[in-house]
Amino acid sequence: ERILDNIFKWTLALMGKASLGEIRLLDKETNELVVRASQGGVINPDYHRISIDEGITGWVARNRRSMSVPDVSQDSRYLAFIEGTKSEIAVPIMKGQEEIFGVFNIEYPKISAFTDEDVRLAEAIADLASIAIENATLYEEIQKSRDELNLRVKERTAELKAAYDISEATHHAKKLEDIYPKIHEIIKKLIPSAENNFQIGIYDYTKESFNYDPFVKTRTFPYFRDEFESAPPSKPVHIEKGLSDYVLQTGEPLLGTPEVLAELSAQKKIKRIGKHSKSWLGVPLKTQDKTIGVMTVHSYDEDVIYGKEELDALLFVSEQVAMSIERVRRKKEKAVLTLGKVLTSSALRNENELLQRIYNNASELMDTDNMYIALYDSQKNIVRFGLAYKGGRKINTNMEEMEEEEKGYQPRPFGKGKTEAIIQSRKPIFHPTKADAEAWYNRPEHYAYDPGILPSWVGVPMIIGDKVLGVIATYHPEKEYVYSESDVEILQAMANIAAIALENARLYRELEERADKLRAANREIAEKEELLTRSMLASDFVHDLNNLAGTIPVWANILKEKTEDLIFSIQRDVNKLLREGERLKKPALKEDIDMSALLQSLFNNIRLQYYANAEIEMRNKISEDLHSVQAVKAHLSNAISNVIQNGVESVLEKRAGTVKIKAENHTENDHDGVRIEITDMGRGISEENMEKIFEHDFTTRGEGRGYGLWRTKHTIEKYSGRIRVSSQEGKGTSVVIFLPRSKGIH
């Protein structure tokens, strides 16, 4: 507008007699010529906007030609915009040769006021005006784009800050309930009207074992803030036709303006209950195209109407919230797997330490201020408490040191409480409400021990094979719905791992006692060659024992789906060790060994032990027609197994890598035989340690190890074989074994 006003001033100064006129620019959307600047006289508002088909100005715009009208009263096309006009010049303002910007009108209150020279001057001014208008238009567009960009940058910065804050909240959260209030605080910064009205709803996937119909979906609102409505029940309810339910079922966002909500209600797609909000906005919480929940904001204020800006902000944050919810859920799964590795490690064999680790791990995932672990002695038919917490305080379960108020946790004969019912049924008991607990205790076969009937209680069995070792239970003395079905699943997974760990600890103690007896027997007859062999077998036995203790964690990873297979495999390994011990009583005999079958069996057994570990990859290329080798099968099997096991452990210490086994017929120094190459991409061996690896008792892996490679070298050379090792620290190790072909038993 300033530029157009200046054009008029320049024109008046140049012509000296021009005192009236206007500049009209073309509105391309309406195809109208609109006054953007005018000078002098009384204007007629009816002609502020005229069609390009009207008036002298319209004719000039359509034909892109200038026109001089000496007497406007004689031209029927004239529209009297400025009062007092007698003569007029109208010239087009062009952009290039074809595109028109508008029309420049110069008027005067006398007839025949303008000459041809005035027309040419007006055309020259119009050309300059065209350039000025184009530059001004570009400037305005750039300014508008910059303003829009600055606004978007500000909005995007706020969204990214929200995403970061949600990620931080998730990182420090132990439970989902911990992050919901923080999410609300973040949403309020993006949508201030959400301060008093914000909800998060979550799909509740319960299990059939808790009387759940798998074809009926339910949801809960773990976080609910509304300035008028009270929070719904915390128990799962069926999804029906509420606004949140609509978003959950469709998986699509809903911008609920009054018109949209009225239309959905008329179509019976939603059923509005409670106090009606004036504006409502809901977005689904999705992970990998799966809807896991809904997040909503709404307002009862008629002046607050949500639009695309609020929708985009909530959609962006919803992605972060969904990922955060899944991340916290994965934390629970990871915590269970971590517990499995810890409980079944060879270093943790004390019962009290095992039970304390279970409690500590469970405390990270659920309320365990009141928790106990009961152990069942089937021979004495009593229940004793290995660990107990009450009100967050650890109870001393030692009978001799137990205080009077702790007497409820002393050993008791097998009775009629929930603990005994779980042991008998081998199934969990879950009472989310006091009414559930009362219904259970109303049966005559049940009895309520201290602390009586509770509003929230869950207990799960610790089972291994056909034995129930005990029960893990936790409760809340005041609140209902403290625990969910997912908590039951987690607690059961922990109980299954605990059962294996407790059984492993017992088996380990028994095996250690037997190993001590075997070693004592071997020392008495160590002077004879056969006794030396038996001594080596005893050491093999101890070595296998340590390997068994170190590889047990794999069973925890496949616990949930393959408990029976797991137990069978553990018992098989234990029985194998015991059979090896019995062989000490018999002389070891050489035989022709099918090397293809032996190596394939060793590979399969070790791969099975570690198949659930994503950090290690095992490969083999074993020829099916390998020569036979004459040896004591147990000795040779143990020697080769030691090398493979060392490779696997080296890869695990590095946290990732591959172990390869290659075997083929080979001729070395004119002797036919079998060449076995075992390569790992583990941490490798330092130059300093390469000189010591075959020394007896040398190890880098802790006390009680260091026997395997010494025994392997002794065995390979005993059967006229050779073993070579090459290694590069940080990159891996290669072990090559050559064994001569069997010439038959004589």
Secondary structure, 3 states (H helix, E strand, C coil): CHHHHHHHHHHHHHHCCCCEEEEEEEECCCCEEEEEEEECCCECHHHCEEECCCHHHHHHHHHCCCEEECCHHHCCCCCCCECCCCEEEEEEEEECCCEEEEEEEEEECCCCCCCHHHHHHHHHHHHHHHHHHHHHHHHHHHHHHHHHHHHHHHHHHHHHHHHHHHHHHHHHCCCHHHHHHHHHHHHHHHCHHHHCCEEEEEEECCCHHHCCCCCCCEEEEEEEECCCCCCCCCCCEECCCCHHHHHHHHCCCEEECHHHHHHHHHCCCCCCCCCCCCEEEEEEEEECCEEEEEEEEEECCCCCCCCHHHHHHHHHHHHHHHHHHHHHHHHHHHHHHHHHHHHCCCCCCCHHHHHHHHHHHHHCCCCCCCEEEEEEECCCCEEEEEEEEECCEECCCCCCCCCHHHHHHCCEECCCCHHHHHHHHCCCEEECCHHHHHHHHCCCCCCCCCCCCCCEEEEEEEEECCEEEEEEEEEECCCCCCCCHHHHHHHHHHHHHHHHHHHHHHHHHHHHHHHHHHHHHHHHCCCCHHHHHHHHHHHHHHHHHHHHHHHCHHHHHCCCCCHHHHHHHHHHHHHHHHHHHHHHHCCCCCEEEEHHHHHHHHHHHHHHHHCCCCCEEEEEEECCCCCEEEECHHHHHHHHHHHHHHHHHHHHHHCCEEEEEEEEEEEECCEEEEEEEEEECCCCCCHHHHCCCCCCCCCCCCCCCCCHHHHHHHHHHHCCCEEEEEEECCCEEEEEEEEECCCCCC
